[in-house]
Amino acid sequence: SDPSFAGPDTILFVGAKDGKSQVWRIRTDGSGARPIGAPECLLPMANPAATAFVCEGGEGSRAILVYPMDGGPGRKIFEHPSNVRFWYARWDTGGNRIFAVSRDRELFTLDAARGRVLARESLPVPEALGYSELIDAALTADGSVQAYSLNVYASNLYLLSGLR
C-alpha cells in the first residue's frame, strides 16, 4: 500500500512482520517504527489532528473503518449497502467528514462521527469509453479535485474490404 502522512513528522503504512500484515507508524527520520494494528486496512489515511486514521477494510474491503492512532480496536462506521468493495477513503480538511469511493463508481460523503451518509453521487465517467472498471481514486481534502484511474475495455468489430 502507499504510505500516508499523519502530521508533519509521522508516516503510516501497511507492513508485515512474522506473516502478520497491519498498519505501522514511523517518524519521517526513520525512528520509532511500531505496529498499531488494523490488520484489515489496505490504505490508512490519518485525520487532520493525527489522532485517528480511516481505511477501507473488513470482509472484502466493503467497510469504512476508523482506528485510534495510538493503537487499539477500531470501529466500523459504514458498510457499503450493496456489499461492494471500497477503493479509497480519506478525511476532509476539518476531520468532520470522510470521502469514500467504491468500486461501483460511487462517491460517499460520510459523517466521520456517526457514519451517516451526507451525500452519495455517481462518478462522472465518459460513456464513450465503453466498459470501464474503476481501479483507483484520490481526492483533495476538500473534495474539490477528484482523480480516478480506470481500466477500459472496448470491443469493436470492423469490416474491411479491398485489402491486398
C-alpha positions, 0 to 999 in steps of 0.5 A: 500500500502507499504510505500516508502522512499523519502530521508533519513528522509521522508516516503510516503504512501497511507492513508485515512482520512474522506473516502478520500484515497491519498498519505501522507508524514511523517518524519521517527520520526513520525512528520509532517504527511500531505496529498499531494494528488494523490488520484489515486496512489496505490504505490508512489515511490519518485525520487532520489532528493525527489522532485517528486514521480511516481505511477501507477494510473488513470482509472484502474491503466493503467497510469504512473503518476508523482506528485510534492512532495510538493503537487499539480496536477500531470501529466500523462506521459504514458498510457499503449497502450493496456489499461492494468493495471500497477503493479509497477513503480519506478525511476532509480538511476539518476531520468532520467528514470522510470521502469514500469511493467504491468500486461501483463508481460511487462517491460517499460523503460520510459523517466521520462521527456517526457514519451517516451518509451526507451525500452519495453521487455517481462518478462522472465517467465518459460513456464513450469509453465503453466498459470501464472498471474503476481501479483507483481514486484520490481526492483533495481534502476538500473534495474539490479535485477528484482523480480516478484511474480506470481500466477500459475495455472496448470491443469493436468489430470492423469490416474491411474490404479491398485489402491486398 
